């Protein structure tokens, strides 16, 4: 797989015929964005302060940067870039900064991001959202392709950006964004996931033994994937869940056996139905299930 396009094509999932000629992009927060963090690290203690401030102003139709500067004591630039990352995770709206359903639930149940399941959700949204251009390509393309990842080795996955940005801008911003990603998984709270490890000062690789993934967090990701890339689909093929771009299996870096084991647990719990007969190898989803409902069950 190569990083040669800005748009991300997804397979049409079982049970849904698209109503237009446009393929779903799965994007949260707008068009692909090179400068998601602008070089600021993803510090969840600071993100928690921002979300708490927004939650305290939910009576407002729009929360402004000035509001958040006043409430958090952070600089304008810092607030702006923390909000950019919160938009990329799908915690807040892009313009009004009001909490989205996922953001409201996390503020209520795990505001300080102390639960590993919450961190896996943040990882999934960061790595599967095409809006987060660098993060999404790193997780879906660069890390699965390369045994050892350096910023220089990763650049070829972003060669198409020369049509959108100057060479100097691409080099500088790409380096900063990749540094934010590396730092998030090795120095910040996402390090608890044991997803990425540093081989040397500037070389990284996927870790061999990730932190355990709760089946219900996988269920959240399955519904989230369905809703963002093929809204209304009644079933998803298991090979699609395993290796398709932005799929739970790919973003969580699951082996096929690992994915099927988690799916079997969900099947036994009655959360979904595995169908294996004739040419079928898929999961049937509940008609009243949703990503948020799965997460509410997880936090209960």
C-alpha positions in Angstrom: 0.0 0.0 0.0 1.4 3.4 -0.8 0.6 6.9 0.4 -0.2 8.5 -3.0 -3.6 9.9 -2.6 -5.4 12.4 -0.3 -8.8 10.7 -0.5 -9.3 7.3 1.1 -11.5 4.7 -0.7 -13.4 2.2 1.4 -15.2 -1.0 0.4 -19.0 -0.8 0.3 -20.1 -3.0 3.2 -22.8 -5.6 3.1 -26.4 -4.4 3.3 -26.0 -0.9 2.0 -26.2 0.5 -1.5 -24.7 4.0 -1.8 -27.3 6.6 -2.8 -24.8 8.8 -4.7 -21.7 8.4 -6.8 -19.5 9.8 -3.9 -17.7 7.2 -1.9 -17.8 7.8 1.9 -14.6 9.3 3.3 -15.1 8.6 7.0 -13.7 12.0 7.7 -14.4 13.8 11.0 -13.5 17.5 11.2 -13.2 18.4 7.6 -10.7 17.9 4.8 -7.3 16.2 5.3 -5.1 18.5 7.4 -1.3 18.4 7.4 -0.9 20.5 10.5 -3.1 18.8 13.1 -0.9 19.5 16.1 1.5 22.2 14.7 4.2 20.5 16.7 2.4 20.5 20.1 2.5 17.2 21.9 -0.7 15.4 22.7 -0.7 15.8 26.5 -3.9 14.4 27.9 -3.8 16.3 31.1 -4.0 19.5 29.1 -6.6 18.1 26.8 -8.6 17.2 29.9 -8.5 20.8 31.0 -9.8 22.0 27.7 -12.6 19.5 27.6 -13.6 20.4 31.2 -13.7 24.0 30.3 -15.9 23.3 27.3 -18.2 21.1 29.4 -18.6 24.1 31.8 -19.9 26.2 28.9 -22.3 23.9 27.3 -25.0 26.5 27.8 -23.3 28.5 25.1 -24.1 28.0 21.5 -20.4 28.5 20.7 -17.3 28.2 22.9 -14.6 30.6 21.8 -10.8 30.4 22.1 -10.9 33.4 24.4 -13.3 31.4 26.7 -10.8 28.5 26.8 -7.8 30.7 27.3 -9.6 32.3 30.3 -10.7 29.0 31.8 -7.5 27.0 31.3 -4.7 29.5 31.6 -3.1 28.1 28.4 -1.9 30.3 25.6 -4.0 31.0 22.5 -1.7 28.9 20.3 -1.8 26.0 22.7 -5.6 26.1 23.0 -5.9 26.3 19.2 -3.8 23.2 18.7 -5.3 21.1 21.5 -8.7 21.9 20.0 -7.4 20.9 16.6 -6.4 17.5 18.0 -9.7 17.2 19.9 -11.5 17.8 16.6 -9.4 15.1 15.0 -10.4 12.6 17.7 -14.1 13.6 17.2 -14.4 14.9 20.8 -15.6 18.5 19.8 -17.1 20.3 16.9 -14.7 22.0 14.5 -16.1 25.6 14.7 -18.3 25.9 17.8 -16.0 23.7 19.9 -19.1 22.2 21.6 -18.7 18.6 22.8 -19.7 15.8 20.4 -21.3 12.6 21.9 -18.0 10.9 22.3 -16.5 14.0 24.0 -19.5 14.3 26.4 -19.3 10.6 27.4 -15.5 10.7 28.0 -15.9 13.9 30.1 -18.6 12.2 32.1 -16.9 8.8 32.6 -13.1 9.2 32.1 -12.3 12.9 31.9 -8.6 12.4 32.8 -8.1 9.6 30.3 -7.0 7.1 32.9 -8.8 4.1 31.4 -6.9 2.1 28.8 -10.1 1.6 26.8 -10.4 5.4 26.4 -6.9 5.6 25.1 -7.5 2.8 22.6 -10.5 4.8 21.4 -8.4 7.9 20.9 -5.8 5.9 19.0 -8.5 4.4 16.8 -10.0 7.8 16.0 -6.6 9.4 15.4 -5.4 6.6 13.2 -8.6 6.0 11.2 -9.7 9.6 10.5 -8.5 10.8 7.1 -8.7 14.4 8.4 -5.6 13.6 10.5 -3.5 13.2 7.4 -0.2 12.4 8.9 -1.5 10.2 11.8 -3.8 8.3 9.5 -1.1 7.5 7.0 1.4 6.6 9.6 -0.9 4.0 11.2 -2.4 2.6 8.0 0.5 2.7 5.6 3.9 3.6 7.0 4.0 1.4 10.1 2.5 -1.7 8.5 4.9 -1.4 5.5 8.2 -0.7 7.3 10.0 -2.7 9.9 11.9 0.4 11.0 10.4 3.8 10.6 12.3 7.1 10.4 11.0 10.5 9.3 13.1 10.3 6.2 11.8 6.8 5.3 8.2 8.0 5.9 8.4 10.9 3.5 7.7 8.9 0.4 4.2 8.1 1.7 3.5 11.9 1.5 5.1 12.6 -1.9 1.7 13.6 -3.3 1.6 16.7 -1.0 3.9 18.6 -3.3 0.8 19.5 -5.3 -0.8 21.1 -2.2 2.1 22.5 -0.3 5.6 23.9 -1.0 8.5 21.5 -0.5 9.8 23.5 2.4 6.4 23.6 4.1 5.9 19.9 3.6 9.3 19.0 5.0 8.9 21.2 8.1 5.3 20.4 8.9 5.6 16.7 8.2 8.6 16.4 10.6 6.7 18.2 13.4 3.6 16.1 12.9 5.5 12.8 12.9 7.4 13.9 16.0 4.0 14.5 17.7 2.9 11.0 16.7 6.1 9.4 17.9 6.0 11.3 21.2 2.3 10.4 21.8 3.1 6.7 21.8 6.4 6.8 23.6 6.2 9.7 26.1 2.6 10.6 26.6 -0.4 8.6 27.8 -0.7 6.5 24.6 2.5 4.9 25.7 0.3 2.7 28.0 -1.0 1.0 24.8 2.4 -0.4 24.0 1.6 0.3 20.3 4.9 1.8 19.2 8.4 1.6 20.6 11.6 3.5 20.0 14.4 1.4 18.5 16.8 4.4 18.7 16.6 8.1 19.1 14.9 8.6 15.7 13.8 5.1 14.7 10.5 3.5 15.6 8.7 0.2 15.1 5.4 -1.4 16.0 5.6 -3.0 19.4 5.3 -6.8 19.4 3.0 -7.1 22.5 0.3 -4.4 22.6 -1.7 -3.7 25.7 -4.9 -5.9 25.8 -7.9 -4.6 23.8 -11.2 -5.1 25.5 -13.8 -6.7 23.1 -16.3 -3.9 23.8 -13.7 -1.3 22.6 -13.4 -3.4 19.4 -17.2 -3.3 19.2 -17.1 0.5 19.5 -14.6 0.6 16.6 -16.6 -1.7 14.4 -19.7 0.5 14.7 -17.6 3.6 14.3 -16.0 2.2 11.2 -19.4 1.1 9.8 -21.1 4.5 10.6 -18.3 6.6 9.1 -17.5 4.6 6.0 -20.8 2.8 5.1 -23.6 4.2 7.2 -26.5 1.8 7.4 -24.6 -1.4 6.6 -26.1 -4.4 8.4 -23.0 -6.6 8.2 -19.2 -6.3 7.7 -17.0 -9.0 6.2 -14.4 -10.2 8.6 -11.5 -9.8 6.1 -12.6 -6.2 5.7 -12.5 -5.7 9.4 -9.0 -7.1 9.6 -7.1 -5.4 6.8 -9.0 -2.7 5.0 -7.7 0.8 5.4 -9.0 2.5 8.6 -10.5 -0.8 9.8 -10.3 -1.8 13.4 -8.0 -4.7 12.7 -5.5 -2.5 10.8 -5.6 0.4 13.2 -5.3 -1.8 16.3 -2.6 -3.9 14.6 -4.5 -7.1 15.3 -3.5 -10.5 13.8 -6.3 -12.3 12.0 -6.4 -14.9 14.9 -6.5 -12.1 17.5 -9.4 -10.3 15.7 -11.4 -13.5 15.4 -10.8 -14.4 19.0 -12.3 -11.0 20.1 -15.2 -11.4 17.6 -15.9 -14.8 19.1 -16.1 -13.3 22.5 -18.5 -10.6 21.3 -20.6 -13.3 19.5 -20.8 -15.3 22.7 -21.9 -12.2 24.6 -24.7 -11.6 22.1 -23.2 -8.3 20.9 -23.0 -9.4 17.3 -23.5 -12.5 15.2 -20.8 -14.2 13.3 -22.0 -15.8 10.1 -19.8 -18.4 8.4 -21.6 -20.5 5.8 -21.3 -21.0 2.1 -19.4 -17.9 0.9 -20.2 -15.8 4.0 -17.5 -14.8 6.6 -19.0 -11.7 8.2 -20.4 -10.2 11.4 -24.0 -9.2 11.5 -24.6 -6.1 13.6 -27.5 -5.2 15.8 -30.1 -2.9 14.3 -30.1 -0.8 17.4 -26.4 -0.9 18.1 -24.1 2.1 17.9 -20.5 3.1 18.8 -21.7 5.3 21.7 -24.0 2.5 23.0 -21.1 0.2 23.0 -18.9 2.7 24.9 -21.7 3.3 27.4 -21.8 -0.4 28.0 -18.0 -0.4 28.5 -18.1 2.3 31.1 -21.1 0.9 32.9 
